[in-house]
Amino acid sequence: MQVQQLIASVILLGTVLLLCPLASSFSELAAFSAAYGLVYGATVAIHITVLCEVVGINRLGSALGFFMLIRSSGGMLGPPIAGE
């Protein structure tokens, strides 16, 4: 059940991010920021419950550490910048 919630949350997060270029005024940008913050917070919370369901409560600490390591290094895995 939580996996379906995670899938729905990630799809909703992607949809909210696709709406960012449409924000042309301050109030629209504030509404986008509020929607993004709400959906991102829900996604992070669901990540933890799904991770607990997958690895079990005994290994949750190690799994969270590994998950945060992978998540934080995501920016370093992109293609190299031209000219470097």
Contacts in CASP RR format, 6 or more apart in sequence:
PFRMAT RR
TARGET T0000
AUTHOR 0000-0000-0000
METHOD contacts of the structure
MODEL  1
MQVQQLIASVILLGTVLLLCPLASSFSELAAFSAAYGLVYGATVAIHITV
LCEVVGINRLGSALGFFMLIRSSGGMLGPPIAGE
2 46 0 8 1.000
2 49 0 8 1.000
2 50 0 8 1.000
2 53 0 8 1.000
3 50 0 8 1.000
3 53 0 8 1.000
5 46 0 8 1.000
6 43 0 8 1.000
6 46 0 8 1.000
6 47 0 8 1.000
6 50 0 8 1.000
9 39 0 8 1.000
9 42 0 8 1.000
9 43 0 8 1.000
9 46 0 8 1.000
10 43 0 8 1.000
12 39 0 8 1.000
13 36 0 8 1.000
13 39 0 8 1.000
13 40 0 8 1.000
13 43 0 8 1.000
16 32 0 8 1.000
16 35 0 8 1.000
16 36 0 8 1.000
16 39 0 8 1.000
17 36 0 8 1.000
19 32 0 8 1.000
19 35 0 8 1.000
20 32 0 8 1.000
20 36 0 8 1.000
22 28 0 8 1.000
23 29 0 8 1.000
23 31 0 8 1.000
23 32 0 8 1.000
47 67 0 8 1.000
48 64 0 8 1.000
51 60 0 8 1.000
51 63 0 8 1.000
51 64 0 8 1.000
51 67 0 8 1.000
52 60 0 8 1.000
52 63 0 8 1.000
54 63 0 8 1.000
55 62 0 8 1.000
55 63 0 8 1.000
56 63 0 8 1.000
END
